């Protein structure tokens, strides 16, 4: 990881504080990293010839079944 030194207008430092500005920049950079990872994942899924929508439906169905079996097991009737 690298350290970045940037100039920040005094007005922003007074209004938000250095800590809040640093946290915002860190957060924005993490969002950018996650966005790039999502693009790579999307490209890999397409390259593998998989259907994004079908994968999502299957994952959603498995997650719902797991949730019902663990969290709602005593609430919902067996189906």
C-alpha positions in Angstrom: 0.0 0.0 0.0 1.2 3.5 -0.8 0.8 6.7 1.1 -0.6 9.7 -0.8 0.1 13.3 0.2 -2.4 15.9 -1.2 -3.3 19.5 -0.7 -6.7 20.2 0.8 -8.3 23.6 0.9 -8.2 25.1 4.4 -12.0 25.7 4.1 -12.7 22.0 3.9 -10.3 21.2 6.7 -12.1 23.8 8.9 -15.5 22.6 7.9 -15.0 18.8 8.2 -11.7 18.2 10.0 -8.7 16.2 8.8 -9.9 12.9 10.3 -13.3 13.1 8.6 -11.7 14.1 5.3 -9.2 11.2 5.5 -12.0 8.8 6.3 -14.1 10.0 3.4 -11.2 9.7 1.0 -10.4 6.2 2.3 -14.0 5.2 1.9 -14.2 6.5 -1.6 -11.0 4.6 -2.6 -12.4 1.4 -1.1 -15.6 1.9 -3.1 -13.5 2.3 -6.2 -11.5 -0.8 -5.4 -14.8 -2.8 -5.0 -16.1 -1.4 -8.2 -13.1 -2.6 -10.1 -13.3 -6.0 -8.5 -17.0 -6.2 -9.6 -16.1 -5.3 -13.2 -13.4 -8.1 -13.2 -15.9 -10.6 -11.7 -18.5 -9.6 -14.3 -16.0 -10.1 -17.1 -14.9 -13.5 -15.7 -18.6 -14.6 -15.5 -19.2 -13.6 -19.1 -16.0 -15.2 -20.3 -17.0 -18.4 -18.6 -20.2 -18.4 -20.6 -22.4 -18.2 -17.4 -25.7 -16.4 -17.1 -25.5 -13.7 -14.5 -29.2 -13.7 -13.8 -29.4 -17.4 -13.4 -26.5 -17.4 -11.0 -28.2 -14.7 -8.9 -31.5 -16.6 -8.9 -29.8 -19.8 -7.7 -27.8 -18.0 -5.0 -30.9 -16.1 -3.8 -32.9 -19.4 -3.7 -30.1 -21.2 -1.7 -29.8 -18.3 0.7 -33.6 -18.2 1.3 -33.6 -22.0 1.9 -30.8 -21.6 4.4 -32.5 -18.7 6.2 -35.7 -20.6 6.5 -34.0 -23.6 7.8 -32.0 -21.7 10.5 -33.8 -18.5 11.4 -37.4 -19.3 10.6 -37.4 -23.1 11.3 -39.8 -22.7 14.3 -42.0 -20.1 12.7 -42.8 -21.3 9.2 -44.6 -24.6 8.6 -42.7 -27.2 6.7 -43.2 -26.9 3.0 
